[in-house]
Amino acid sequence: MKPGQGAPILDPSVEAEGPAPDLCSGRAQNVVTRARIMAWLAEGVREVTWALCSLPRERWAAEPPVHLGSWPALRHLRHLALRETHQVLPQVRQALGESPSTAAAYSSLELEQADAAWDATLTLESAEAIVRGLGETRYELLQRLEAAPDDAWQQPATDLAGLMLSVHQHEMEHLAAIWKIALSWDRVDVDEAPRPSVPLHPADRLEESH
């Protein structure tokens, strides 16, 4: 279907601004990075909610088939919420000169222990509380980072961009795990699939004849 004459095809934010000499040219990289981090935080938990809701609810806390990992989908989401609430947010507060909240901050060992305290009998209400808590943490991160002065982003000692990029990368790892569960739960693992009784490739027949 052809658009009408003069109809916009792309929003101004994604239209080309002219030929670029190379792939990564354009605005200063630190400006782009900061803008993308803000856009990601502003999205809240839409991406993780989409992935989780692609599974039937009765599978959210159920252990997946062995070839899909040992963590249920909801445990991946709970891990993200724990880390961002009890490690990332206190680190951002400290980087911005605030007093770190010892009650909220977890050490790596404490985070590991909290992860290990996974309860497979979590209810739907518990799942909604986890999602809501992660959303609230990201909203607070967004507010604090929006108000942060430019020099806080540029100081190597704080490295806000590096911290938040690592958080984003960490989320993508767990998102990939949730999507793998959602898309492959009902598929047979290649190693478990039955092999054809009749060789289908000439080389297989050649091996049988020796």
N, C-alpha and C positions, 0 to 999 in steps of 0.2 A: 504494500500500500504506500503510495507516494504522499509525503507530507505536503500541505498546502504551501503556496508560494510565500516565502518569508517566514515560514514556521521555524522556530529555533530547534536545532537538533541536539545541542549540548548546552548545559548550563555554562555561564561565563567562567565558573571556577575550573571547568575541565576543558575549555576550548584552548586550542593552541594559540600562543601569543606570538607566533612567528617562527621562522626556521632557527634551530639551535645548532651551534657548531659541534656539540657532542651530547651524549645521552644525559649527562649529569649537570649540564650547565643551567643557568637560570639564577633564581634568587639564592642568597647565601644559604649554605647547607644547614647551618644552625637554626636559621629562621624556619626553614621547611620542617626540620625535625621537631622543633617546638610546636609548630602548628599542627602537625600530624599527631603528636602526643596528646594535645588538647582535644583534637577531634575524636581520638580513640577513647579518651576518658569521658567525653561528652556523650558517647554512645552508651555509656553505662554497661549493662550486662546483656545487651541485645544478642551479641554473638554467642555467648555461652548459653543463654536461655534457648536460643534457636537450636543449638546442638543438642541440649538436654531434651527439649520437647520433640525432637525427631525420634526419640525412643518412646515406646509405650511406658506409661507410668509404673507399671509393675516391674519394669526392668531397671528403673533408675538406681535402686540400691542393691540389685541382684548381681551376684558375681557372674561376669561374662564367660563365654566359652574360653577354654584355656589358651587358644591361639590369639586371643584379643587382649591379653594382659590379665593381671590379677586384681586390678582396681575396678570397682563398679563406676559407672558414669558419674554418679552423685559424689563419689569420693574425690574424683578429680576436681569437681567444682568446690567442694568443701576445702580441699587443699589450697586452691587459689584464694578463697576467702580468708583462711587462716593466715596465709603468708602476707597478703596485702594489708590486712588489719593489724597484725601483730609484729610485722617486720618492716614492710615498705612505708606505711604511714608514719611510724615513729622515726624512721630514717629521714623522711622528707621534713618532718617537724624539726628535727635536729639540724638538718642542713640549712633551714631557714632561720636558725638562731633561737628556736623555742626550746624550752626545757623538755627533754625526752620523758615521756610518761612511763615510769618503770612498771606500772601496773599493766600497761597495754603491750609493752615490748616483750617479744619472745627471743630467746637465744636460739641458735640452730638446733641445739639439743631439745629445748622445750617445744619447738615446732615439730621436731621428729616425734616426740612423745605424744603431742596432740594429734598428729596424723595417725599414730598407732592406736589411738583410742577410738578408732572408727567403729560405729555402731550400725550393723547391717539391718537393724529393725527400724531405721528412720522412717517417719511418717511423711505424708505429703506436706503437712504443716511444717515439719522440720526442713524439708527441701525449700519451701517458700521462704522460711526464715533465713536460710543460708544465702539464697539469691538476694533477698532484700538487704542483708548485711553487707554483701559484696557491693551492691549498688550504692549503699550509703557511704562505704569507704571510698569508692571511686568518685563520688560527688564531692567528698571532703578533699580528696587529692586534687580534683579539678579546681576547686575554689582556692586552695592554697597556692597551687602552681600558677594560676591566673594572676594572683596578686603578688607573686614573687617578683622582685626587681630583676632587671636584665642582668646585672652583674652576678646574681646568684646562679644564673644559668651558665655563665661564662667562667666561673672560678673552678679550676681543676679540683680543688679540695672538696667541693660539694658534688660536682658532676651530676647535676639533676637529670640531664639528658641521658647520660649513660645508665643511670639507675632506672629510669622509666623505660628505656629501650629494653633493658634486660627483663623488666617485668612484663613487657609486651611479648617478648620472645618466649618467656616462660608460659604465658597464657596460650600462645599458639601451639606449644608442645602438648599441653593438656587438651586443648580444643581438638587437635588432630587425633588424640587418643579417644575422645568422646565420639567424634565422627566415625572413627574406625569401628567402634562398638555399634553405633547406630546403623551403619551401612553393611556391616559384615556379620552381624549376630546369626542370621539364618543361613549363612553360606557355609559350605563344608570346607574345612581347611584342606589345602592342597596335599599335605602329607597324609591326611586321613582319607582322601578320596579313593574310591576303589579303582584299581588299575584294570584296563581292558584285558580280557583273557586271550584275545587274538592280537598278535603284534600288528601295529598299524603303520610301521615305518619299515622300509626295506632293510635298514641296518639291523632292526630287531630280528627279522627273519634270518638274516645272515648269521647272527650270533647263535640262533637256535640250531642251525645246521652244523655247528662245530662242536 
